[in-house]
Amino acid sequence: MKRQRATGRTAGGRTAGVRAAGALAAAVCTAALLPGTAWAAGDGGGYAFEDGAQRVKGAISNLDAEQLKAGQTYRDTIKKDGKLYYRVDLDSKQNAYVSVVAVPKAGGKAAYGDGIKVSMQDGSSTQCGSQESSFGSAEFPRPITAYADRTIDPDSTTCRQAGAYYVLVERESGQESDPADWELEIRFRTEPGLTKTGPTALPSNWPSGTPAPPTGGPQRRDGGAGFGNATSLKQGEWRTDIKPGQTLIYRVPVDWGQQLFVSAELGSSPASDEYISGALALSLENQVLGHVSRDTMTYDGDPARMALDPERPVAYENRFSGTYTTSAMRFAGWYYVSATLNPAVAKAYGDKPLPLTLRVNLTGQPKPGPAYDGPAGSFAVTDDDRDAAASGHSGPQAARSGTLKVVGVAGIGAGSVLLLGLGAWWLLARRSAAGAGPTPG
């Protein structure tokens, strides 16, 4: 009986050890297989909305507006000449930004002034900040962005109180424009306040000369189909192909004190020599998707180049400028570059993609950021951001890569624990077997 009890304890311990080892291995395997974010390919001009964006319904009255949560992304639709209200609750310290990506239906008709306006006001209807964005001279539908801000200005008492603020999104369309609804992608982000007031005056002199083109030759890197899955770039020359009507989106990490230069080149095509005005639209947005600048190029089958106008180096005091392009270069982080090929190109040159090269220059040494009253969060450039730019990872891919790194470290630790546990189980089994004496047979 004594041997049977001892043998029973040994067998039970072995079963428990196997179960524990199996559970631990299953946990490690499950962690290793955590799903990443899947994104649709940028094919045919379709826009990829951010995965997990919540549906919200804008109100026609500010008092009926749904509340947006900081850090969240939302989706809605807006009718032709529509007006929609949303609500955000703010404290008295943080800067706040609500951006809107307007996504018209592909293939529709657009006019010069078609676009959106986003504005923010406090409970007394005082205007805090606004921005308008339109298709401009490139009169074809494509994703465009605009944002509204509440900026804490140390020299002003306007829009500084805590409480409810209201965001108004307005769509403007010409009489002959496509009446179909536009999809909206809405983001609400907050920026920490400062522990001490920094400079508010801009330096009178700043480098505006265009640097020499990046060296090293072109590297292949295809763009994303949405801002949420934009392909990361560092300084260099980047080669892709773009179809008529397609929008390709990239992002570049720009640190405090750095200056971004972007240019584009369309390759030649033997298919035709027809002149296309506004053949390619190139646009720059800041890290909260506030519009910075845009330009267009013409195309006649020969190589064509364009460059966005140089902007000031990224600095906190830029936000106090009365020029919206300078004001938008107000913080470090990811800046977004989008390129859209005019659908009209297909009529003269066919549906096949044209070769496109983007050239990205970053000048200036990174400087320390402002004295934020809390973590800088996305308003900074990290080593992980630079790694993502070097590898070409989108935001979801970079997040998944970081998760796998953590899982890998956890797996090593779990493996060590598993080996130690198995070793301890083996010693206990030996001791139990020794205490039981010899077993017949």
C-alpha positions as CSV (number, residue, x, y, z in Angstrom):
1,M,0.0,0.0,0.0
2,K,2.9,2.3,0.8
3,R,4.5,1.7,-2.6
4,Q,1.1,2.2,-4.3
5,R,0.7,5.6,-2.6
6,A,4.2,6.6,-3.5
7,T,3.7,5.5,-7.0
8,G,0.4,7.3,-7.2
9,R,1.9,10.5,-6.0
10,T,4.7,10.2,-8.6
11,A,2.2,9.5,-11.4
12,G,0.0,12.4,-10.3
13,G,2.9,14.7,-10.1
14,R,3.9,13.7,-13.6
15,T,0.4,14.3,-14.9
16,A,0.3,17.7,-13.3
17,G,3.7,18.6,-14.6
18,V,2.7,17.6,-18.1
19,R,-0.5,19.6,-17.8
20,A,1.4,22.7,-16.5
21,A,4.0,22.4,-19.3
22,G,1.2,22.0,-21.9
23,A,-0.7,25.0,-20.6
24,L,2.5,27.1,-20.5
25,A,3.5,26.1,-24.0
26,A,0.0,26.9,-25.2
27,A,0.1,30.3,-23.6
28,V,3.4,31.0,-25.2
29,C,2.1,29.8,-28.6
30,T,-1.1,31.9,-28.2
31,A,1.0,35.0,-27.4
32,A,3.2,34.4,-30.5
33,L,0.1,34.1,-32.7
34,L,-1.5,37.3,-31.5
35,P,-3.1,38.8,-34.7
36,G,-1.7,42.0,-36.2
37,T,-3.8,44.5,-38.0
38,A,-4.6,43.6,-41.6
39,W,-5.0,46.3,-44.2
40,A,-6.4,46.4,-47.7
41,A,-3.9,46.9,-50.5
42,G,-3.8,50.3,-52.1
43,D,-5.3,49.1,-55.4
44,G,-7.7,51.0,-57.6
45,G,-7.8,54.1,-55.5
46,G,-9.8,52.6,-52.7
47,Y,-9.2,54.3,-49.3
48,A,-8.4,52.0,-46.3
49,F,-10.1,53.3,-43.2
50,E,-8.5,52.7,-39.9
51,D,-9.3,49.4,-38.5
52,G,-11.5,49.6,-35.4
53,A,-12.8,53.1,-36.2
54,Q,-16.1,53.6,-34.4
55,R,-19.3,54.7,-36.1
56,V,-20.6,58.1,-34.9
57,K,-23.5,60.2,-36.2
58,G,-23.0,63.9,-36.4
59,A,-25.8,66.2,-35.2
60,I,-27.4,69.1,-36.9
61,S,-27.4,71.0,-33.6
62,N,-24.4,71.4,-31.3
63,L,-26.5,70.6,-28.2
64,D,-27.4,67.1,-29.7
65,A,-23.8,66.4,-30.7
66,E,-22.2,63.0,-29.7
67,Q,-19.1,63.2,-27.6
68,L,-15.8,62.1,-29.1
69,K,-13.1,60.5,-26.9
70,A,-9.5,61.5,-27.0
71,G,-7.3,59.0,-28.8
72,Q,-10.2,57.5,-30.7
73,T,-10.9,57.3,-34.4
74,Y,-14.4,57.6,-35.8
75,R,-16.3,57.2,-39.1
76,D,-19.3,59.1,-40.4
77,T,-20.8,60.3,-43.7
78,I,-21.7,63.8,-44.8
79,K,-24.2,64.9,-47.5
80,K,-23.7,67.5,-50.1
81,D,-23.5,70.9,-48.5
82,G,-24.0,69.2,-45.1
83,K,-23.1,70.4,-41.7
84,L,-22.4,68.1,-38.7
85,Y,-21.6,68.8,-35.1
86,Y,-19.5,66.8,-32.6
87,R,-18.6,67.4,-29.0
88,V,-15.3,67.2,-27.2
89,D,-14.8,67.8,-23.4
90,L,-11.5,69.6,-22.7
91,D,-9.6,70.6,-19.6
92,S,-7.8,74.0,-19.2
93,K,-4.3,72.8,-20.0
94,Q,-4.1,70.5,-23.0
95,N,-4.1,71.5,-26.7
96,A,-6.7,69.6,-28.7
97,Y,-7.1,68.7,-32.3
98,V,-9.9,67.2,-34.3
99,S,-9.0,66.2,-37.8
100,V,-11.3,65.0,-40.6
101,V,-10.3,63.0,-43.7
102,A,-13.0,63.5,-46.3
103,V,-13.2,60.6,-48.8
104,P,-15.4,61.3,-51.8
105,K,-16.8,58.5,-54.0
106,A,-14.3,57.5,-56.7
107,G,-15.2,58.4,-60.2
108,G,-17.4,61.4,-59.3
109,K,-17.2,64.9,-60.6
110,A,-15.6,67.7,-58.6
111,A,-15.1,71.4,-58.9
112,Y,-12.3,73.8,-57.8
113,G,-13.8,74.9,-54.6
114,D,-15.2,71.5,-53.4
115,G,-13.9,70.6,-50.0
116,I,-14.4,70.7,-46.3
117,K,-14.1,73.1,-43.4
118,V,-13.5,72.0,-39.8
119,S,-13.9,74.5,-36.9
120,M,-14.0,74.3,-33.1
121,Q,-15.8,76.7,-30.8
122,D,-16.4,76.9,-27.1
123,G,-19.8,77.0,-25.3
124,S,-20.1,80.7,-25.9
125,S,-19.7,80.2,-29.7
126,T,-16.2,81.7,-29.6
127,Q,-14.1,80.4,-32.5
128,C,-11.0,78.6,-31.4
129,G,-9.5,77.3,-34.6
130,S,-10.5,76.2,-38.1
131,Q,-9.1,75.1,-41.4
132,E,-10.5,74.7,-44.9
133,S,-9.3,72.2,-47.5
134,S,-10.3,71.8,-51.1
135,F,-9.4,70.0,-54.3
136,G,-8.0,73.2,-55.7
137,S,-6.7,73.1,-59.3
138,A,-6.6,69.3,-59.3
139,E,-10.3,69.0,-59.8
140,F,-10.8,65.3,-59.2
141,P,-12.1,63.5,-56.1
142,R,-9.5,62.2,-53.6
143,P,-9.0,62.0,-49.8
144,I,-8.4,65.5,-48.4
145,T,-7.8,66.5,-44.8
146,A,-8.5,69.5,-42.5
147,Y,-8.4,70.0,-38.7
148,A,-9.6,72.3,-36.0
149,D,-7.6,73.1,-32.9
150,R,-7.8,74.5,-29.4
151,T,-4.4,76.0,-28.7
152,I,-3.4,77.3,-25.3
153,D,-2.0,80.8,-26.1
154,P,-0.2,82.3,-23.1
155,D,-1.0,85.8,-24.4
156,S,-4.8,85.2,-24.8
157,T,-7.7,84.1,-22.5
158,T,-9.7,82.8,-25.5
159,C,-10.7,79.2,-25.5
160,R,-8.8,78.3,-22.3
161,Q,-11.6,77.3,-20.0
162,A,-12.4,73.6,-19.2
163,G,-15.7,72.3,-20.5
164,A,-17.6,71.3,-23.6
165,Y,-16.3,72.4,-27.0
166,Y,-18.1,71.8,-30.3
167,V,-16.6,70.7,-33.6
168,L,-18.4,71.7,-36.9
169,V,-17.6,69.9,-40.1
170,E,-19.0,71.5,-43.3
171,R,-18.9,70.2,-46.8
172,E,-18.9,72.6,-49.7
173,S,-19.8,71.4,-53.2
174,G,-20.4,73.1,-56.5
175,Q,-23.8,72.8,-58.3
176,E,-22.5,70.4,-60.9
177,S,-20.4,68.3,-58.4
178,D,-21.3,64.7,-57.5
179,P,-24.1,64.7,-55.0
180,A,-23.1,61.4,-53.4
181,D,-22.3,61.2,-49.7
182,W,-18.7,61.6,-48.6
183,E,-17.2,59.2,-46.0
184,L,-15.5,60.9,-43.1
185,E,-12.6,59.6,-40.9
186,I,-12.5,61.6,-37.7
187,R,-9.7,61.7,-35.1
188,F,-9.5,63.4,-31.7
189,R,-6.1,63.9,-30.2
190,T,-4.8,65.9,-27.3
191,E,-1.3,67.4,-26.7
192,P,0.1,67.9,-23.1
193,G,0.4,71.4,-21.8
194,L,3.7,72.9,-20.7
195,T,5.3,73.1,-17.3
196,K,6.7,76.5,-18.3
197,T,6.0,78.9,-21.1
198,G,8.3,78.7,-24.0
199,P,9.1,81.2,-26.8
200,T,6.2,82.4,-28.9
201,A,8.1,84.6,-31.5
202,L,9.4,83.0,-34.6
203,P,13.0,83.6,-35.7
204,S,13.2,86.0,-38.7
205,N,15.7,83.9,-40.6
206,W,15.3,80.2,-41.4
207,P,16.8,77.9,-44.1
208,S,14.6,77.9,-47.2
209,G,17.1,76.6,-49.7
210,T,16.4,73.2,-51.2
211,P,19.0,70.6,-50.3
212,A,20.8,68.3,-52.8
213,P,18.8,65.2,-53.8
214,P,19.4,62.2,-51.5
215,T,22.1,59.8,-52.6
216,G,22.1,56.0,-52.8
217,G,19.7,55.4,-55.7
218,P,16.0,54.5,-55.7
219,Q,14.6,51.8,-53.4
220,R,11.3,50.1,-53.9
221,R,8.6,51.0,-51.4
222,D,4.9,50.9,-52.2
223,G,2.5,53.3,-50.4
224,G,-0.4,52.6,-48.1
225,A,-4.1,53.1,-49.0
226,G,-5.0,55.1,-45.9
227,F,-3.4,57.3,-43.2
228,G,-3.8,54.5,-40.7
229,N,-1.6,52.2,-42.7
230,A,0.8,54.7,-44.4
231,T,4.1,53.3,-45.4
232,S,7.1,54.6,-43.4
233,L,9.9,56.4,-45.1
234,K,13.3,57.8,-44.1
235,Q,15.5,60.2,-46.1
236,G,16.1,58.7,-49.5
237,E,14.7,58.1,-53.0
238,W,11.7,55.8,-53.1
239,R,10.3,54.1,-56.2
240,T,6.7,52.8,-56.7
241,D,4.0,52.7,-59.4
242,I,0.7,54.5,-59.3
243,K,-2.6,53.9,-61.2
244,P,-5.0,56.6,-62.4
245,G,-7.3,57.5,-59.6
246,Q,-5.1,55.9,-57.0
247,T,-3.9,57.5,-53.8
248,L,-0.6,56.3,-52.1
249,I,0.1,57.5,-48.6
250,Y,3.5,57.6,-46.8
251,R,4.7,58.9,-43.4
252,V,8.1,60.4,-42.4
253,P,9.3,60.9,-38.8
254,V,10.3,64.6,-38.3
255,D,11.9,65.6,-35.0
256,W,12.1,68.9,-33.3
257,G,14.4,71.3,-35.2
258,Q,14.3,69.2,-38.4
259,Q,13.1,70.4,-41.8
260,L,11.3,68.2,-44.3
261,F,11.6,68.5,-48.1
262,V,9.5,66.3,-50.5
263,S,9.6,66.1,-54.3
264,A,8.0,63.8,-56.8
265,E,8.7,62.6,-60.3
266,L,6.5,60.9,-62.8
267,G,8.3,58.7,-65.3
268,S,7.9,58.9,-69.1
269,S,5.3,57.0,-71.0
270,P,5.3,56.2,-74.7
271,A,1.5,55.7,-74.9
272,S,0.8,59.4,-75.7
273,D,1.9,63.0,-75.6
274,E,-1.4,64.5,-74.5
275,Y,-1.1,67.3,-72.0
276,I,-2.8,66.6,-68.7
277,S,-3.2,69.6,-66.3
278,G,-3.1,68.6,-62.6
279,A,-1.9,65.1,-63.4
280,L,-0.5,64.4,-60.0
281,A,-1.5,65.9,-56.7
282,L,1.0,65.9,-53.9
283,S,0.0,66.8,-50.3
284,L,1.6,67.1,-46.9
285,E,-0.2,66.7,-43.5
286,N,1.2,66.9,-40.0
287,Q,1.0,64.1,-37.4
288,V,-2.6,64.9,-36.3
289,L,-3.6,65.2,-40.0
290,G,-3.8,68.9,-40.2
291,H,-3.2,70.0,-43.7
292,V,0.2,71.7,-44.4
293,S,0.6,72.2,-48.1
294,R,-0.1,70.7,-51.6
295,D,0.9,71.2,-55.2
296,T,0.1,69.6,-58.6
297,M,2.1,68.9,-61.7
298,T,1.3,68.7,-65.4
299,Y,2.2,65.7,-67.6
300,D,2.6,65.1,-71.3
301,G,4.3,61.7,-71.4
302,D,7.8,63.1,-70.7
303,P,9.4,62.9,-67.2
304,A,7.8,65.5,-65.0
305,R,9.0,66.8,-61.6
306,M,7.5,68.9,-58.7
307,A,8.5,69.8,-55.2
308,L,6.5,71.0,-52.2
309,D,7.4,74.5,-51.0
310,P,9.9,74.4,-48.1
311,E,8.5,74.9,-44.7
312,R,10.1,76.1,-41.4
313,P,11.9,73.6,-39.2
314,V,9.5,71.9,-36.7
315,A,9.2,74.1,-33.6
316,Y,6.7,74.6,-30.8
317,E,6.5,78.4,-31.5
318,N,5.3,77.8,-35.1
319,R,1.8,77.4,-33.8
320,F,1.6,81.1,-33.0
321,S,2.2,82.0,-36.6
322,G,-0.7,83.6,-38.6
323,T,0.4,81.5,-41.7
324,Y,-1.4,78.1,-41.6
325,T,1.4,76.3,-43.3
326,T,3.9,77.4,-40.7
327,S,1.4,76.9,-37.8
328,A,0.9,73.3,-38.9
329,M,4.7,72.6,-38.4
330,R,4.1,72.8,-34.7
331,F,5.2,69.5,-33.3
332,A,7.5,66.5,-33.8
333,G,6.1,63.2,-35.0
334,W,5.0,61.5,-38.2
335,Y,4.3,63.7,-41.2
336,Y,2.2,62.3,-44.0
337,V,2.8,62.6,-47.7
338,S,0.0,61.5,-50.1
339,A,0.2,61.3,-53.9
340,T,-2.9,60.9,-56.2
341,L,-2.8,60.3,-59.9
342,N,-5.6,62.1,-61.9
343,P,-8.2,59.6,-63.2
344,A,-8.1,61.6,-66.5
345,V,-4.6,60.1,-67.1
346,A,-6.3,56.8,-68.0
347,K,-8.1,58.3,-71.0
348,A,-4.8,59.4,-72.7
349,Y,-2.3,56.9,-71.3
350,G,-4.4,53.8,-70.4
351,D,-5.1,52.1,-67.1
352,K,-1.6,50.9,-66.5
353,P,0.3,52.4,-63.7
354,L,3.0,55.1,-64.2
355,P,6.4,55.0,-62.5
356,L,6.6,57.4,-59.5
357,T,9.6,58.4,-57.5
358,L,9.4,60.3,-54.2
359,R,12.5,62.0,-52.8
360,V,12.6,62.8,-49.1
361,N,15.2,65.0,-47.4
362,L,15.5,65.7,-43.7
363,T,17.9,68.5,-42.6
364,G,18.8,69.8,-39.2
365,Q,19.9,68.1,-36.1
366,P,17.1,66.9,-33.7
367,K,16.6,69.2,-30.7
368,P,15.1,68.7,-27.3
369,G,11.4,68.9,-27.2
370,P,9.3,71.4,-25.1
371,A,8.8,71.0,-21.4
372,Y,5.6,69.0,-21.6
373,D,3.6,68.5,-18.5
374,G,3.5,64.7,-19.0
375,P,4.6,62.1,-21.5
376,A,5.1,63.5,-25.0
377,G,3.4,60.4,-26.5
378,S,3.1,60.7,-30.3
379,F,4.4,64.3,-30.2
380,A,8.0,63.1,-30.4
381,V,10.2,60.8,-32.5
382,T,11.5,57.6,-30.9
383,D,14.0,55.0,-31.8
384,D,11.2,52.7,-32.7
385,D,9.9,55.4,-35.1
386,R,13.3,55.5,-36.8
387,D,13.4,51.8,-37.0
388,A,9.9,51.7,-38.7
389,A,11.1,54.4,-41.2
390,A,14.1,52.3,-42.1
391,S,12.2,49.1,-42.5
392,G,9.1,50.6,-44.2
393,H,6.7,49.4,-41.6
394,S,3.3,51.0,-41.3
395,G,1.8,51.8,-37.9
396,P,0.0,48.5,-37.5
397,Q,3.1,46.6,-38.7
398,A,5.4,48.4,-36.3
399,A,2.9,47.7,-33.4
400,R,2.9,44.1,-34.3
401,S,6.6,43.9,-34.6
402,G,6.9,45.4,-31.1
403,T,4.3,42.9,-29.8
404,L,6.3,40.0,-31.3
405,K,9.5,41.4,-29.6
406,V,7.7,41.4,-26.2
407,V,6.4,37.9,-26.9
408,G,9.8,36.7,-27.9
409,V,11.3,38.0,-24.6
410,A,8.3,36.5,-22.7
411,G,8.8,33.2,-24.6
412,I,12.4,33.0,-23.5
413,G,11.4,33.7,-19.9
414,A,8.6,31.2,-20.1
415,G,10.9,28.6,-21.6
416,S,13.3,29.1,-18.8
417,V,10.6,28.7,-16.2
418,L,9.3,25.6,-18.0
419,L,12.8,24.0,-18.0
420,L,13.2,24.8,-14.3
421,G,9.7,23.4,-13.5
422,L,10.5,20.2,-15.4
423,G,13.8,19.9,-13.6
424,A,12.1,20.3,-10.3
425,W,9.4,17.8,-11.2
426,W,12.1,15.3,-12.3
427,L,13.9,15.6,-8.9
428,L,10.7,15.2,-7.0
429,A,9.9,12.1,-9.1
430,R,13.3,10.6,-8.3
431,R,12.9,11.3,-4.6
432,S,9.4,9.8,-4.6
433,A,10.6,6.8,-6.5
434,A,13.5,6.3,-4.1
435,G,11.3,6.6,-1.1
436,A,9.0,3.9,-2.5
437,G,11.7,1.3,-2.8
438,P,12.1,-1.2,-5.7
439,T,9.1,-1.8,-7.9
440,P,8.4,-5.4,-8.9
441,G,8.8,-6.1,-12.6
